Amino acid sequence: MDNEAKIAVVHRYVEAFEKADLDIIRDIYAEDAVVEDPVGSEPHVGLAAILGFYEGALASGAKLELTGDVRCAGNTVAFPFKVIMPGMEIAPIDVFEFDDQGKVRSMKAYWG
């Protein structure tokens, strides 16, 4: 998977929040993916659990805004952004690790 494809997945992730589109989330994650958001919390394991997590996030009205460049290394990307929600804003850095099919197999959110 080349860097352009990895960066495109990050932009699709931001788009999922802009459109509140759970199908985009379903499309970018692997069936056996793990999401740890934030790092240190109980991980969401498997696509069904991940979709449940994001269903709540999308329903909250959260929007994402990239605040810096997407950085690629090996089969991972890291990207800084803002989560903007009514009454709250956080500035995490997320790290996606991709499998051989170009799906996200691991996401870790490092909250600011």
Secondary structure as UniProt FT lines:
FT   HELIX           3..19
FT   HELIX           22..28
FT   STRAND          29..36
FT   TURN            39..40
FT   STRAND          44..45
FT   HELIX           47..59
FT   TURN            60..61
FT   STRAND          63..66
FT   STRAND          71..73
FT   TURN            74..75
FT   STRAND          76..85
FT   TURN            86..87
FT   STRAND          88..90
FT   STRAND          93..98
FT   TURN            100..101
FT   STRAND          104..110
//
